[in-house]
Amino acid sequence: MNDWIQWGLEVVRAIQTIRNPALDQFFLTINFLGDAEFYLIFFPVLFWCFSKSVGYRLAGVFLFSSFLNETLKAVFAQPRPYQVDKNLWAPVQQPGYGIPSGHTQNTLTTWGNLATQLRRRGWWALAFAIPLSVGFGRMYLADHFPQDVIAGAILGVALVAGYAVLEPPATRWIIAQSLARKLALAVLAPLALALVFFSVKTAVPIGAMLGFFVGAILEERYVRFSPRGAWWQHLLKFALGVAIGLGLRVALKPLLGETPVGDTIRYAIIGVWFALGAPWVFVLARLAKRA
């Protein structure tokens, strides 16, 4: 065992000395904010019920963050604490490699991006508190070493800062393009990422990116729904849209198989549903108006 892992293991063991039932439940609960299921609920609500433009921007940086995280995990191929010390309390035990921490990186990317877009004190507080709690929780749950969490935090900050600088001119350029060029970009960009690294893990963000942005471009051209509405409309949109989205995730899995190509197609379909299919249904059902 190298010194780096040994040091991290000692930190995790020290953190677990403060364990108690209340903290166990708190960190198990806060851990959900970094799970895939949370984002499958959170992003549609943001896009359907709050702001399409905020949803576009957040989807772009989040999906790239997810791809980058899984690629770096495969490059470094480092273990997790519970894989090194079987005596640690590790109720979650996510499979795969450790560094960098995906929960830390993605929560920081998500809430940091929202804070830079909305620019309000409360969002900045969330951008600090949620990744900090999730990152500490990953060590408390023995799913990550401190170096994993630190690396995830550094990448998250870099992605938020880089996106804040590059997104405005990139968006202006994309808006000026024709429909055909926008669609070509939405297809070619994720396929280019697949050429960099393609696996079952990276297939999820690659497929979701392809499906969501193709769907979003077509929605903006042909549907143009407005996320504004009454509270009961939002409730119905959430119940209907998320139920079908999660249903597609479960139903398509045995049909397409757990392969890189199968997962790319599966999440592309889910992305199209979230960006195009659901808004179209909402307009037809009069749960949303055209903008």
C-alpha positions in Angstrom: 0.0 0.0 0.0 1.5 3.3 -1.0 1.9 6.2 1.4 -0.7 8.3 -0.4 -3.4 5.7 0.1 -2.3 5.0 3.7 -2.6 8.7 4.6 -6.1 8.9 3.1 -7.1 5.7 4.9 -6.0 7.2 8.3 -8.1 10.3 7.6 -11.2 8.2 6.8 -10.7 6.2 9.9 -10.3 9.3 12.0 -13.5 10.8 10.5 -15.4 7.6 11.3 -14.6 7.9 15.0 -17.3 10.6 15.2 -20.0 8.3 13.9 -23.4 8.4 15.5 -26.9 7.5 14.3 -27.8 11.1 13.6 -24.7 11.8 11.5 -25.2 8.4 9.7 -28.6 9.4 8.6 -27.6 13.0 7.7 -24.7 11.9 5.4 -26.7 9.1 3.9 -29.4 11.6 3.0 -27.1 14.4 1.8 -25.3 11.8 -0.4 -28.5 11.5 -2.5 -27.7 15.0 -3.9 -24.9 13.5 -5.8 -26.7 10.4 -7.1 -27.8 10.0 -10.7 -31.4 9.6 -9.5 -31.3 13.1 -8.0 -30.2 14.7 -11.2 -32.8 12.8 -13.2 -35.4 14.6 -11.0 -33.7 17.9 -10.5 -32.8 18.9 -14.1 -36.2 18.3 -15.6 -37.9 20.3 -12.8 -35.4 23.1 -13.5 -36.0 23.0 -17.2 -39.8 22.5 -17.2 -40.8 24.6 -14.3 -38.1 27.3 -13.7 -36.0 28.4 -16.6 -35.1 26.9 -19.9 -31.9 29.0 -20.4 -30.6 28.1 -16.9 -31.4 24.5 -17.7 -29.5 24.6 -21.0 -26.4 26.0 -19.4 -26.4 23.7 -16.4 -27.0 20.6 -18.5 -24.0 21.5 -20.7 -21.4 21.9 -17.9 -22.8 19.1 -15.8 -22.8 16.5 -18.5 -19.3 17.4 -19.5 -18.2 17.3 -15.8 -19.7 13.8 -15.6 -17.8 12.6 -18.7 -14.5 14.1 -17.5 -14.9 12.6 -14.0 -15.5 9.0 -15.4 -12.6 9.4 -17.8 -10.2 10.5 -15.1 -11.3 7.7 -12.8 -10.4 5.2 -15.5 -7.0 6.9 -16.1 -6.0 7.0 -12.4 -7.6 3.7 -11.5 -7.4 4.2 -7.8 -9.3 2.2 -5.2 -11.9 3.4 -2.7 -11.4 3.2 1.1 -13.8 0.3 1.7 -12.0 -1.7 -1.0 -8.7 -1.3 1.0 -10.0 -1.7 4.5 -13.0 -4.2 4.7 -13.5 -3.2 8.4 -14.7 0.3 7.5 -18.4 1.2 7.8 -19.4 1.6 4.1 -23.1 1.4 3.5 -23.1 2.9 0.0 -20.2 1.1 -1.7 -20.4 2.5 -5.2 -18.5 0.4 -7.8 -15.7 1.7 -9.9 -12.6 3.7 -9.2 -12.1 6.5 -6.7 -10.3 9.6 -7.7 -11.7 12.1 -8.4 -14.9 12.1 -6.3 -17.8 12.4 -8.8 -20.3 13.4 -6.0 -18.0 16.3 -5.0 -17.2 17.4 -8.5 -20.7 17.2 -9.8 -22.4 18.9 -6.8 -19.9 21.7 -6.9 -20.3 22.1 -10.7 -24.1 22.1 -10.4 -24.6 24.5 -7.5 -21.6 26.6 -8.4 -23.0 27.0 -12.0 -26.4 27.9 -10.6 -24.8 30.5 -8.3 -22.9 32.1 -11.2 -26.1 32.3 -13.3 -28.5 33.5 -10.6 -26.0 35.6 -8.6 -27.9 35.7 -5.4 -26.5 35.2 -1.9 -28.7 32.2 -1.1 -27.4 30.3 -4.2 -23.8 31.1 -3.3 -24.5 29.7 0.2 -25.8 26.5 -1.3 -22.9 26.4 -3.7 -20.6 26.3 -0.7 -22.6 24.2 1.8 -23.9 21.4 -0.4 -20.6 20.3 -2.0 -18.8 20.7 1.4 -21.3 18.5 3.1 -21.4 15.9 0.3 -17.6 15.8 0.0 -17.2 15.3 3.8 -19.9 12.7 3.7 -18.1 10.7 1.0 -15.2 10.3 3.4 -17.6 9.6 6.3 -19.3 6.9 4.3 -15.8 5.4 3.4 -16.5 5.7 -0.3 -13.7 8.2 -1.0 -10.3 9.2 0.3 -9.6 12.9 1.1 -7.4 13.2 -2.0 -10.4 12.0 -4.1 -12.6 14.7 -2.6 -10.0 17.4 -3.0 -9.4 16.5 -6.7 -13.2 16.6 -7.3 -13.5 20.0 -5.7 -10.6 21.5 -7.7 -12.1 20.1 -11.0 -15.5 21.5 -10.0 -14.2 25.0 -9.3 -12.2 24.9 -12.6 -15.2 23.9 -14.6 -17.5 26.5 -13.1 -14.9 29.3 -13.6 -14.0 28.1 -17.1 -17.6 27.8 -18.1 -18.5 31.3 -16.8 -15.8 32.7 -19.0 -16.3 30.7 -22.2 -20.1 30.2 -22.2 -21.3 33.7 -23.2 -19.2 34.0 -26.5 -19.9 30.3 -27.3 -23.6 30.8 -26.8 -23.7 33.9 -29.0 -21.9 32.0 -31.8 -24.2 29.0 -31.5 -27.4 31.2 -31.6 -26.1 32.7 -34.9 -25.9 29.3 -36.6 -28.5 27.7 -38.8 -30.7 24.9 -37.5 -28.7 22.3 -39.5 -25.4 23.5 -38.0 -26.8 23.5 -34.5 -28.0 19.9 -34.9 -24.7 18.8 -36.4 -22.9 20.4 -33.4 -25.2 18.7 -31.0 -24.5 15.3 -32.5 -20.7 15.7 -33.3 -19.7 17.2 -29.9 -20.7 14.1 -27.9 -19.4 11.8 -30.6 -16.1 13.5 -30.3 -16.1 12.8 -26.6 -16.8 9.2 -27.4 -13.6 9.1 -29.4 -11.7 10.4 -26.4 -13.0 7.7 -24.0 -16.0 5.4 -24.5 -17.2 3.0 -21.8 -20.4 2.0 -20.0 -19.6 4.9 -17.5 -19.0 7.6 -20.1 -21.8 6.4 -22.3 -24.4 7.9 -19.9 -23.3 11.5 -20.1 -22.5 11.2 -23.9 -25.9 9.8 -24.7 -27.7 12.3 -22.4 -25.8 15.2 -24.0 -26.6 14.0 -27.5 -30.3 13.4 -26.8 -30.9 16.5 -24.7 -29.3 19.1 -27.0 -30.8 17.6 -30.2 -34.1 17.7 -28.4 -33.6 21.2 -27.0 -32.8 22.6 -30.5 -35.9 21.0 -32.0 -38.0 22.1 -29.1 -36.8 25.7 -29.4 -37.7 25.6 -33.1 -41.0 23.8 -33.2 -42.5 23.7 -29.7 -41.3 26.7 -27.8 -43.0 25.9 -24.5 -42.9 28.3 -21.6 -41.8 27.0 -18.1 -44.2 29.5 -16.5 -47.4 28.2 -15.0 -49.6 27.6 -12.0 -48.4 25.4 -9.1 -50.8 22.6 -10.1 -49.4 22.6 -13.6 -45.9 22.3 -12.3 -47.0 19.4 -10.1 -48.6 17.6 -13.0 -45.6 18.2 -15.3 -43.3 16.9 -12.7 -45.3 13.8 -11.9 -46.0 12.9 -15.6 -42.6 13.9 -17.0 -40.4 12.3 -14.4 -42.4 9.1 -14.2 -42.1 8.6 -18.0 -38.4 9.5 -17.9 -37.6 7.1 -15.1 -39.8 4.5 -16.7 -37.8 4.8 -19.9 -34.6 4.3 -17.9 -35.9 1.1 -16.4 -37.7 -0.3 -19.5 -35.0 0.3 -22.0 -32.2 -1.3 -19.9 -33.1 -4.9 -20.7 -33.9 -4.1 -24.3 -30.7 -2.3 -25.1 -28.4 -4.0 -22.7 -25.7 -2.6 -20.4 -23.1 -1.9 -23.1 -21.6 1.4 -24.1 -23.7 1.6 -27.3 -26.8 0.4 -25.5 -26.5 3.0 -22.7 -25.7 5.8 -25.2 -28.9 5.0 -27.0 -30.9 4.7 -23.8 -29.8 8.0 -22.3 -30.1 9.7 -25.7 -33.8 8.7 -25.7 -34.2 9.9 -22.2 -32.6 13.2 -23.1 -34.9 13.7 -26.1 -37.9 13.0 -23.8 -36.8 15.6 -21.2 -36.0 18.3 -23.8 -38.5 17.7 -26.5 -41.1 15.0 -25.8 -42.2 16.1 -22.4 -42.5 19.8 -23.4 -44.5 18.8 -26.5 -46.9 16.7 -24.3 -47.2 19.6 -21.8 -48.3 22.0 -24.5 -50.8 19.5 -26.0 -52.2 18.8 -22.5 -52.4 22.5 -21.8 -50.0 22.2 -18.9 -47.7 24.7 -20.5 -48.1 27.5 -23.1 -46.0 28.3 -26.1 -43.5 31.1 -25.4 
